[in-house]
Amino acid sequence: MHVILTVLAVALILSVPIGIGLVLSSISTYFFGITEIINPNYVYKTIVDGLNSYPLLAIPLFILSGLIMARGGIAKKLFEFFAYFTGGRTAGLPITGIITCMFYGALSGSGPATTAAVGSMVVPYLEGLGYKRNFVAAIIATAGSLGIIIPPSVPFIIYALAANVSVGEMFIAGIIPGFIIAACLSLCAYAHCRRHGEDKELLRKNYESIRAIGFWPLLKDSSWALMTPLIILGGIYGGVFTPTEAATVSVVYSVFIGLFVYKTMTIRDFPGILAQAAHSLAPLLMVIAAATLFGRVLALLQIPQMITEFLGDSISSFWLIFLMNLILLIAGMLVNVTSAILILTPVLLPAATAIGMDPIHFGMMMVVNLSIGLVTPPVGADLFVACGMFRVPIATLTKHVMPFLLYFFIALAIISYMPIVSLVFIR
């Protein structure tokens, strides 16, 4: 076991691409004479088999759908609709930004994409109403993490493949945790606004202008975007189509509203969108293929069983869950979400199931931990997107993100120690 982990650690330190690092660590068992099974032929066959998966088709389709939706200015339509209900209350508009991130996450399935799309509109808008840029950027950067928790979520698909569980069940399990996280972040925003105050006169005038538009025009303008998660999740949960088929439906639906409803794109835009999707997908598939090999090598060497026996003999279930959270939080700070899921699932899942955790519950806990990593240095993708877009120094934004992370940890504790939160609709 120490050979595999040492080679992988050295590869990460040397900034070797994670896919190549996983292959090198796996094949090291052959060159160091640990086993003759993991030979070059086995490596090649396993890598190819790792991509021969029907559920895997959902990933490029959801990525493509999210890119098409991003062209539509949908974040603004969602924000104005939700502001109709919340804009007149204390912290109403910052909370509206969080809600918009939650719903936009159902369209993009990506944390950085949600941060960029919602932040590009919400941050200047709220700054013009008297809110500090650092505060608003911290809200959007943190709430952008909801993009990988609210279904459909690409990390959910990756975990489902790694853990051999239902993609549809992972999607359904993410609904309530997503709402809990949004509620906790909203409480933090409310506490901040109560403590530091707001420009009530500016906010009142803005709210009156939104109300003047009227409920039905706002609903009509945003209804097509609001329908997307209902169609996808309703179709999966109602047995109308599989998650992979749902991904196809989401692409067709996003093309339809982009071309004919909102008219924010043309046929000429498709080559660029497809190229962007391929650019995002290629390194992701390489990591998935390499991680399939890595997982099988661990299984052949019985490393997960050794870890399970060690942890099971030395620690209680409460502290084991705490330890797994700590490991996942550190992993989220150091490597990207996909790599962390594929590396740690075969290692930690057997230990989790040994203490009676449902694999769906563990998967939810894992993704929530890793979503926190999106807003923590040194890797935090959402954090760096927000820093670049809003010209806020990384140290300053990290400082303002901290209160929101504390509330995020409260949501994490609820999700970790209350399985019913994730399993209420599926068990």
SULHU-V428094 format. One line per field, one symbol per residue. ss: DSSP state (a for helix, b for strand, c for the rest). Layout:
ss=???
//
This chain:
ss=caaaaaaaaaaaaccccaaaaaaaaaaaaaaccccccccaaaaaaaaaaaacccccaaaaaaaaaaaaaacccaaaaaaaaaaaaacccccaaaaaaaaaaaaaaaaaccaaaaaaaaaaaaaaaaacccccaaaaaaaaaaaaaaaacccccaaaaaaaaaacccaaaaaaaaaaaaaaaaaaaaaaaaaaaaaacccaaaaaaaaaaaaaacaaaaaaaaaaaaaaaaaaaaaaacccccaaaaaaaaaaaaaaaaaaacccccaaaaaaaaaaaaaaaaaaaaaaaaaaaaaaaaaaccaaaaaaaaaaaaccaaaaaaaaaaaaaaaaaaccaaaaaaaaaaaaaaaaaaccccaaaaaaaaaaaaaaacccccccaaaaaaaaaacccaaaaaaaaaaaaaaaaaaaaaaaaccaaaacccc
//
